[in-house]
Amino acid sequence: MQSEPQGPVENRRRARRALQPARVIAIAFLSAIVIGALLLLLPISTTSEAQLDPLGALFTATSAVCVTGLIVIDTGSGFTRFGQVVILALIQIGGLGVLSLGSVLAFVVRRRISFRERLRLRAELNALQVGGVVRLLRGVLLFTFAFELIGTLLLWIRFWPLYGWSEGLYYAAFHAVSAFNNAGFALYPDSLIRFANDPFLLLTIAALFIIGGLGFLVFVNYAFYLAGLSSRLTLHARIVLLTSGALLLLGTILILLFEWNNSATLGTFSPAAKFVNAFFQAATPRTAGFNSLDYASMTEVSLFFTILLMFVGASPASTGGGIKTVTAFVVLLSAISEVRGKNELEVFGRRVPSNIVLKAGTVALFSFLFIAGALLVLALTDPGLRFLDVAFEAFSAFGTVGLSTGITAQLSDLGKLAIILLMYVGRLGPTTFALALVTQEREDRVRYPAEEVIIG
């Protein structure tokens, strides 16, 4: 029995579904997570003392691919060198993007990248247009590997005296890649607390994840502007730099204020060390995940403020997560514009289109609702844990930050599954995740009459 031939409308719909980048990105990341989990379950991946079950392997692989940094067993002592290299590879894949890595392989074998692949790359790289996306990818790769190399060489200065030149080089490379990709994985059980009085190491790590969190487009535009090769900063770059700088400054001041006399955190440090560590802790919630202070010993107000920073996260088209700095800026400024009686958002002499404002509000709302739903699940599955600690863990997972008050390993199996889903959705983005679940696109052929409703 032969099937009826498909008409042109159905063929177009099939083509659109086949080209849907969101679903391909979601499947690609999921595939990388599953493969990574299987590799981590191999006997050669863990030490004899470690106890890693399938759920723990899935949790670790998700954390690495989603460049989060939450762990259920210590990376340095629980995994062998092979397992650590697997985690490092997953971090690099997750930071660059799975589809970007596939395009790199296409470069190697000199295969032409198809238009369909370019569409998917545009979605993964958050590019504004398809044209030039391959050139953009080459720039991102050069940008990434150059800063990872520079970071490795700088960190090698510190790790060489501790471990010798070869082992020191490995430690330097691991932490440089983890930092630039905002992953937060460290080879020490206390993250970087033991280096709290080493400003060179802390500021090097901070520089790597701040630059990685700005993104390639912003960094290049700003560098060209400073060098006189570009006449102006783009509106996107201005918003990113202004928001990032403001959050760093505000975060540093408030961490100093909240923790200055806390003997378990900044209280015993010299004034210079206090400023360095406060700056580091203000920067790391922007999805970096490293910590030089013990979050379990921080004041509740510091934890709450850190949650806000984790929710904002890094900048678009970067290695970081969160709702992104531009989203937070647009939502805040659009609310201020509405209060001032303006119907359009104007920033730096430019008008932000209404569809961008609507998209920013959608991302912020969906993100908060998704975290709130996960918190309800965690409150039911892990009632014995302090709610602030659970909320901190949930926002950290969704923002792909990796900071924790130390409760990750204590979560129930269902709680860990909730955190896994948060990390996955946080890395994809709520809109990409929602689009990946859509089975078909609707074409609006009817436009209904408008009618006002009362707001507020």
N, C-alpha and C positions, 0 to 999 in steps of 0.2 A: 504494500500500500504506500503510494507516494504522498508526501506532504505537499500541501498547497504552497505555491511560490509566494515569497514575501514581497509585499509592496514597498514602494520607495520610502514611505513614512516609517514603516517598521524597520527597514534597513538603516535609516538615519538614527532611529532610537537605539538600535543595537550598536551602531558605531559610537554613539555618545557614551553608552554604558561601557564599551570596551576602552574608551579613551579616558574614563573617569580617573583622574590622578589620585584622588583621596583614597579610593579602595586599594589601588596598587601600592601606595605608600604604606597603608595600614597592614596589608598582607606581607610586604617586604620586611617591615620591622618585626612583625610577629614571627616570620620565618627565621630571622636572625636570632631572635630570643630563643626559639625552640632549639635551633642548632647549637647555640651557645650553652644552653642548659644540658644538652646531651654530652657535649664535650667536657663540661665541668663535672659530670657524673662519672667520667672515666676514672679508674683507680689511680692513674698517673697524675691526676689534677689536684688531688688533696693529700695532705700529710696523714700519717697513721693516727695522729691524735684527733684529727678533725672528724666530725660526724655531720656529713652533708647528705640529706635525704633529697628526693626529687623536688619537693616543694622548695627546699632551700636553694637547690641549683636553679630552679626557675626564678626564684626571687633575685638571686645574684645576677643571673643573665639579664633579667629585665632591668635591674638597677644599672648594669653596665651599658647596655644598648641604649637605654633612655638617659644616659649620662647623669644619674642621680647620686649614687654613692651610699645609699642605705645598705647595710650589710647584716647578715645573720651570723656569720662567723668571720673572724679576723682575717683580712686578706693576706697579711704578711706571714702569719704562723699557720693558718688553716689551709692555705693552698701552696702547692709546690711551684717551682719556677715555671713549669709547663702551664699550670692553672692560672698563674699570674699573667703569663703572656696571653692566654686566651682572654682573660678579663681586659687586658690592655687593648687587644685587637677589637674586642666588642665595643670598648669605649671609643676607639678611633672610627669604627664603622658607624656607631650611633651619632658621634659628633659631626662627621661629614655628611651622613645620610646614606642609607643603604643604596638608593638609586644612584647617588653620586658616585659611590664606589663602583657600581656596575658600569657607569660611564667611563671611569678611569680604566677599567679593564678593556673597554672598547677602544680607548686611546692607544693602549698598549698593543693590541692586535690590529690597529689601524682600521677598525670597522667604523663605517659611517653611522652616526647617531640619527635615528629616524625622527620624523616630526612628532610621532606619538611619544617617543622617549623624551623629546624636548619639552613637550607639554607637562609631562610628569616631573621633569627636572625643575621646571619653572615653579611648580607647586611646592616641591621640596625645598628649593632655595629661596622661596618667597620673592621671586623676581617679579617685576611689574609687567614684563612682556616676554614673549617667546623669543623674539629676535635677540641675538647676542647671548643667549643663555649658556651656550657651550663656552664662549669666551669668559663669561662670568664664572663658570665652574673651574676653568683653568686658573683664574685669579684666586678663587677661594682655596684651591689646592696649594698653590704657591704660598699664599698668605698663611695657611695653616702649618704647613711643613717648615716654613722659614722660622716662624715664631716658636714652634716646638723645638727646633734645633737650637735657636738662641737660648731658650729657656733651659734646655738640657746642658748646654755649655756653662751657663751661669750657675746652675744648681750643682754641677760637677765640682765647682770650686769648694763647695761646702761638704759634699759627700765623699770626695776623694780622700781627705784626711781621716774620715771615719771608717771607710771600708776598703781602701785601696782603689787603684785607678779603674779596674774592670768592674768590680762590684759597685763602686761609686758611680760609674757611668750608667749602670743599669738602674740604680735608685734615682739618679737624676732624670733619666729618660722617662721612667714610669711616672714620676710626679709631674714632670713637665707636660706630658701628653694628657694626664688626668686633669691638670690645672687648666690648660688652654681649652680643653673641651668641657670645662665646667663640670667634671664628673665627681670630684671629691673623694675618689678612692686613694687611700694612702697605705703604705706598707707598715704602718705603726698602729697598734691597738688604740692609742690615744690621739689619732690623727696627727696634728702638729703641735700638741700641747707641750711636748718636750722642747720645742724650738721657740717657745714664747719669748725668750730673751735673745733671739737671733734675728735682728731686724733685716739683715741682708736676705736671708732665706724667705722670711714672711713677705717682704715687699716684692721679691722676685715672683713668688707664687701669686701674690695679689695682682701684680702687673699682668701676668699671663691670663688669669681668668677675667680680669677687667677688659682687656683687649679682646679676648675671645667672646665676651659677653656683649661688646659693642657691635661686632659684626664686620664683615669685610667691606661692605659698601660705605659705611660710616667712617671707618678708619682710613680708607683710601681717599675719600672726599676730604676729610679733615687734613690728612697729610699733604695732599695736593694743594689745599688752600693755604696751609702754612708755608709751603715751598713756593708759592706764587704761581703754581701751574694751573690753578682753578680760580676763577674770579669770585665765586660765591659758594657758600655752603648750601646744600639742598635743604628744603624744609624738614625732610625726614632726619637729616643729620643734626640740624639745630635742635629739634625736639629731643632726640636721643641724648645728645651731649648735655643739654640743659637739665633734663630729667635725671640722668645718671649722676651728674655732678651734684645736683641738689639733694638726691637721696644719699649719696656718699657723705656729704657734709653734714646733713641732718642726722644720719645714722651715727657718725663718729661722735658728734656732740652729745646725743642722747645716751649712747653706750657709756661714754665717760661719766655722764651725770648719774646714770642708774647704777653703775658698777664701781665707781671711784673708791668707795670705802668698803666694798665687799671683799673680805679677806680670802674668800674662796676663788676669786677671779682676779680683779685688778688691784685689790687692796694692798698687796705686798710688793707691787712693782714700782720701779722708779718712774718719775713723771714722763720721761721719754718713752719707756717701755709701755706705759699706759696708753699713750697716744698711738703708738704703732699697733698695739693689740686692739684698741678700740676701732681704729681705721680698718684693720683686717676683719674684725667681726661685723663691721658695717658693710663691708664689700662682699663677704662670703655668702650672705643670704640671697644675693642676686644670682643664685643657683650654683655657686661654686662648691659648697659642701665641706670644705676644710674648716677646721676650727683650732684656734690656739688657746681657747678658754673652754672650760667644762660647762656645757649648757645645762647640765643637771644641777649645777651650783648657782646658776644665774637667778636674779630676781624675777618675779613673775611679770613685772612691767617690761623688763628686757625681753622676755620670751614673747610677750604679746606684740611688742614692736617688731621683733624679728619675724613673727608670723606675717605682719603687714608687708615687710620687705620681701619675704618669700613669695607672697601672692603677686606682687608686681613683677618680680623676676628681672630678667635681662632684657635685651632689645631684640626686635624682629630680625630675622635672617642671621642669627648668631647661634652659638653653641648652647645658649642658655634656655631656660624655660620660663614658667610663669605666664601671666596674661600679657606681659611685655610693657616696657616703659612707654611706648607710643600709645598703646591702648589706655593705660592709666591717665596719661596726659590729656588725651582727647576726651575721655569720659569726664574728667575733672573740669577742663576748660569749657566743654559744651554745657555742663551744668551751670557754670559761672555765667556764660553767655546768655543762657535762658533766664537766669535771675536778673540780669541786666537788661532784659527785654530785647535781645538780639535774636533774630531767627536763624542766623548763620554763624558758624564758627570761623573767626578770623585770627590768624596767628602769623606774626612777623610779616605783615603785609600780604599774606596769602589767604585765600579762602579754602577751607577744608570741605570737600564735597559731602553732602548729607548722607550718601551711602556709606562713606567711611566712618562717619559718626555713629550711624546705626550699627555697623559691623563691630565697632569698638564696644558699644553697649551690650551687644549680643554676646561677644566673647567674655566680657567681664561677668555678666549675669549667669551665663551657662557654666562658667568656671566655678563661680561661687555655689551655684545649685548642685553641681556635681560633687564638690567637696563636702557640702552640707549633707548630701545623701550618703556619702561614704562615712561621714562622722556618725550618722545615725546607726549605720551597720556596725561600726567599731564600738559604739557605746553598748550595743547589744552583745557583741561577741567577746568584748574585753572589759567587763564592768569593774574589774578590780583595779584598773589603772586610772591614775589621775586624769581628768578630762583635759586639762591644759596640755599635758604631755601627749595625749592622743591627738588633740587638735594640732599641736606642733608637728607631730609625725605626718598627719594627713596633708597639711599645707606643704610640708617639706617634700613629700612624695609627688604631689601634683605639680609643684613648681620645679621638679627635678633638681632639688637642692641637695639633699642628702644629709642635712643636719638632723641631729636627734638628741633627745635627753637620755638616751640609753635604753629605751624600751623595745627596740626593734626585735631583738631575739626573744623577748617575753610575750610577743603577740601570739594569739591563738592561730591555728591554721587558717580559719576563716578570716581573721584579721589580717594575716599576711596576704591572702588572696585579694582583699580589699585594697591593700597598699600596692600590690602588683598592678591592679587595674588603674589605680590613681597614677602611678608612674607612667604606664602605657598611654593613657589618655592625655596626661600632661605633656609628654614628649610629642605626641601627634598634634595636640591642640584640640580643644573641644569641637570646633567647627569641622575640622578634618575628620575627626572620629565620627561625628554625626553624619557627615556626607558619605562616609564609607559604609554606613548602615543603610543608606537609602537604596532601595531596590530599583527605583525608576524615577526619572525626572518628569515633572508635570509642566505642561505648557499652559500658561494662563491665557486663555482665549477670550475671557470675559473680564471686563473692567467694571467694577461695581461703583455706584455713586458714593461720594464721600459724605460722611456725617461726623460731626465733632462729638467727643466725649469729654467728661470733666476729669482733669488730672489734679491731684493734690487736695 
